[in-house]
């Protein structure tokens, strides 16, 4: 049985290899953006996420191991001359162990994020996904996410 709960500091060692899977994929997709992460820096970063009052780090686990995680952040932006005030939740990271993908773990993590947003009075959740990450895009669409804007890049020869 898979359960979802908030992460504790003692979970950090289990999160590092999961993050490595995602980081490797990101490096393959965008090597000019992403880099290898040092274990001690990643450990510190996860600790900061757990401590941040505007962040929730959920883990999915079975009786034997951590199978995935999701980091959701509360974002509040004041209005400006061009945009209204914004209050939303942002999924900053999500990973499911490659051996366990396709078993509904991502859906369970997202459902907890949706419940968190609802309980917090937040009307929508955003996330970013790389255009070339077809598997992730399809998974998010199945769960109910839809594209709302696109980011276009023009490479300049130096």
C-alpha positions as CSV (number, residue, x, y, z in Angstrom):
1,X,0.0,0.0,0.0
2,X,1.2,3.5,-0.9
3,X,0.9,6.3,1.6
4,X,1.6,10.0,1.3
5,X,2.9,12.1,4.1
6,X,4.9,15.2,4.8
7,X,8.7,14.7,4.6
8,X,10.9,14.7,7.7
9,X,14.6,15.4,7.9
10,X,15.2,11.7,8.2
11,X,13.8,11.3,4.7
12,X,16.4,13.4,2.9
13,X,18.8,10.5,2.2
14,X,16.0,8.7,0.4
15,X,15.1,11.8,-1.7
16,X,18.6,12.3,-3.1
17,X,18.6,9.3,-5.5
18,X,15.1,10.2,-6.7
19,X,16.2,13.8,-7.4
20,X,19.2,12.4,-9.3
21,X,16.9,10.6,-11.7
22,X,15.1,13.8,-12.5
23,X,18.2,15.9,-12.6
24,X,19.8,13.4,-15.1
25,X,16.7,13.7,-17.3
26,X,16.9,17.5,-17.1
27,X,20.6,17.6,-18.0
28,X,19.8,15.4,-21.1
29,X,17.0,17.7,-22.1
30,X,18.7,21.1,-21.4
31,X,22.4,20.7,-20.8
32,X,22.9,24.5,-21.1
33,X,20.6,25.0,-18.1
34,X,21.1,22.1,-15.7
35,X,24.2,20.8,-13.9
36,X,25.2,17.9,-11.7
37,X,24.2,18.5,-8.1
38,X,26.6,17.7,-5.2
39,X,25.0,15.4,-2.6
40,X,25.8,17.8,0.3
41,X,24.3,20.8,-1.5
42,X,21.2,18.8,-2.4
43,X,20.8,17.6,1.2
44,X,21.0,21.2,2.4
45,X,18.5,22.3,-0.2
46,X,16.0,19.6,0.8
47,X,16.4,20.6,4.4
48,X,15.6,24.2,3.5
49,X,12.4,23.0,1.6
50,X,11.2,21.1,4.7
51,X,11.9,24.2,6.9
52,X,10.2,26.7,4.6
53,X,6.8,27.8,5.9
54,X,5.5,28.4,2.3
55,X,6.5,25.0,1.1
56,X,5.2,21.5,1.6
57,X,7.3,18.5,0.7
58,X,5.3,15.3,0.4
59,X,6.7,11.8,0.0
60,X,5.0,8.7,-1.4
61,X,6.2,5.5,0.3
62,X,5.3,1.9,0.7
63,X,6.4,-0.2,3.7
64,X,9.9,-0.6,2.3
65,X,11.0,2.7,0.6
66,X,10.3,6.2,-0.6
67,X,8.8,6.0,-4.1
68,X,8.4,9.6,-5.0
69,X,8.1,13.2,-3.8
70,X,6.4,16.4,-4.6
71,X,7.3,19.9,-3.5
72,X,4.5,22.5,-3.6
73,X,5.0,26.2,-2.8
74,X,2.5,28.9,-2.0
75,X,3.1,31.9,-4.2
76,X,1.7,35.4,-3.5
77,X,2.4,38.2,-5.8
78,X,1.1,41.7,-5.4
79,X,-0.8,43.5,-8.2
80,X,1.2,45.8,-10.5
81,X,0.1,48.1,-13.3
82,X,-0.2,45.1,-15.7
83,X,-1.5,42.2,-13.6
84,X,-3.9,41.5,-10.8
85,X,-2.8,40.1,-7.5
86,X,-1.8,36.5,-7.8
87,X,-2.2,33.7,-5.2
88,X,-1.5,30.2,-6.3
89,X,0.3,27.0,-5.5
90,X,3.3,26.0,-7.6
91,X,4.6,22.5,-8.0
92,X,8.3,23.1,-8.0
93,X,9.5,19.4,-8.1
94,X,7.9,16.1,-8.6
95,X,9.5,12.7,-9.0
96,X,8.4,9.1,-9.0
97,X,11.0,6.3,-8.9
98,X,11.4,5.1,-12.5
99,X,10.7,1.5,-11.3
100,X,7.3,2.5,-9.9
101,X,6.0,4.9,-12.6
102,X,2.6,4.1,-14.1
103,X,1.2,2.9,-10.8
104,X,-0.8,6.0,-9.8
105,X,1.9,7.4,-7.4
106,X,2.1,10.7,-9.3
107,X,-1.7,11.0,-9.3
108,X,-1.8,10.4,-5.5
109,X,0.9,13.0,-5.0
110,X,-1.0,15.5,-7.1
111,X,-4.3,14.7,-5.3
112,X,-2.6,15.6,-2.0
113,X,-1.3,18.9,-3.5
114,X,-4.8,19.7,-4.7
115,X,-6.2,19.0,-1.2
116,X,-3.5,21.2,0.2
117,X,-4.4,24.1,-2.2
118,X,-8.1,23.7,-1.5
119,X,-7.5,23.7,2.3
120,X,-5.3,26.8,1.9
121,X,-8.0,28.7,-0.1
122,X,-5.8,28.5,-3.2
123,X,-7.8,28.4,-6.5
124,X,-5.2,26.9,-8.9
125,X,-1.9,25.1,-9.1
126,X,0.8,25.7,-11.7
127,X,3.9,23.8,-12.8
128,X,6.5,23.9,-15.5
129,X,7.5,21.0,-17.7
130,X,10.1,20.9,-20.4
131,X,8.7,20.6,-23.9
132,X,10.8,17.6,-24.7
133,X,9.7,15.7,-21.5
134,X,6.9,14.0,-23.3
135,X,6.2,11.4,-20.6
136,X,5.8,14.0,-17.9
137,X,3.6,16.2,-20.2
138,X,1.3,13.3,-20.9
139,X,1.2,12.3,-17.2
140,X,0.2,15.8,-16.2
141,X,-2.4,16.1,-18.9
142,X,-4.0,12.8,-17.8
143,X,-4.2,14.2,-14.2
144,X,-6.0,17.3,-15.5
145,X,-3.3,19.9,-16.1
146,X,-3.6,21.9,-19.3
147,X,-1.2,24.3,-21.1
148,X,-1.8,28.0,-20.3
149,X,1.2,29.7,-21.8
150,X,4.3,28.9,-23.8
151,X,7.9,30.0,-23.3
152,X,9.8,30.4,-26.6
153,X,13.6,30.7,-26.8
154,X,15.8,32.1,-29.5
155,X,19.4,31.0,-29.3
156,X,21.9,33.7,-30.3
157,X,25.2,32.7,-31.9
158,X,28.1,34.0,-29.9
